[in-house]
Amino acid sequence: QTEARKPKNIKEEDVGGMLVENSRDPEKVRTEKLEPRADGTLCLNGRSWLPCYGDLRTVIMHESHKSKYSIHSGSKKMYQDMKKLYWWPNMKADIATYVLSFLSRRKATTLFG
């Protein structure tokens, strides 16, 4: 998490200026937007910001998708559930890609055993 929180990495994650204060000083991070929690994580508008670090986002999507409460939900339902807790740039597209990949693997397993 420490590596992911470096200004360089936050700048690479910025979408629509949500994290970087202005284009004149792209190194200046909007610290008022990313709020630290007691456990050391950061949140944006009340949702945990998942940095693009290792396969953290994939692990979270996998755990959410296999949850007994979601019952392998589709991408729309999974996004609606996850956006209550998490945020990252292109989250909706990442979830759609993940679910499509899961469905493709499941279909291939069913067809080819």
N, C-alpha and C positions, 0 to 999 in steps of 0.2 A: 504494500500500500504506500510506503514511503516513496518508492521510485515513481509510482503512478501520480503522486501529488506534486511532483516537481513542475515548476511553471512551464517548462518546455513541453512536457507531456500533456498538461492541461490545455495549453494552446493548441496542440494537435487535435484535441477532442472537441474544441469549441465549434458550436453550430449556431449560427445566427447571432453571435455576440453574447450568448448567455453567460459565458464564463470570463471572457476577456473584456476589459472595460472599454477600450476604444482602439481604433486602428492606428492612432498616432503612437501609442505605447503598448504594443501587443504583449509585452512582458508583464504588464500590470494586470494581475488577476483580480477579478471582482470578488474580493473576499467576503463582501456582505451577502453575496448570493450563495456561496458554498459555506454552509454552517457546520462547524465541527460538533460532533457528538461526544459524549463521555467516553465511548469505546474507541475513539480515535478515527472513526469513519466520518465522511463528509456527507451532507445532505443538501439537496437543491429543492427548494419549495416543499420541504417536508418529506421528500423521498430520498432514499439512499442513492448516492451517485456511485455507480459501478464503473471504475476506471477500466480502460482497455489494458489489462495487465494479465498476461498469461491467458488461461482459458476460464477466468473467473465468470464472465458473462455466460459462457456455454454451460458451465456447471450450474449456475443459478437457473438457467432456462431448463436444463435437464431435470433438476430437482422439482421445479415448478410443474413441469409437464407430467412427471410420473407421480405427483402427489395424489394420494387417495381422494382428495377433495376435488381435483380437477378432472380426473378420469380421462386422461389424454385429450384434453380440450383442443379445439381448433385454434388457429392463430388469433382470431378476433377475441375470443373468450380469454385466452392466455394473456394477451396484451392488456385487456381490461383488468384482469386480476393483478398482473405484475406492475402495471403503472401506478397502482395505489402505494406500492412499496419502493419501487426502484426507478431510476432514470439513467439513461445514457444516450448519446447521440445516435440516431437511426435505430432506436430500440424497436420500433414497430416493424421495420423491415427485417431486422435481425431475427425477431421472433417468427415472422412469416417464413423466412428461409429455414429456420430450425425445424418448424413444424412440417414444412414441405419435405425436408430431408428425412425426417422421421417417418412420414407417411410413405415415402418412396422406398425406404429400407424395409418397412413392414410389408409393403406390397411385394417386393422382391423375395422376401423370406417366405411369404405365403405361396407365391407362384413356383418358386424353385426349391422350396423346402430346406 
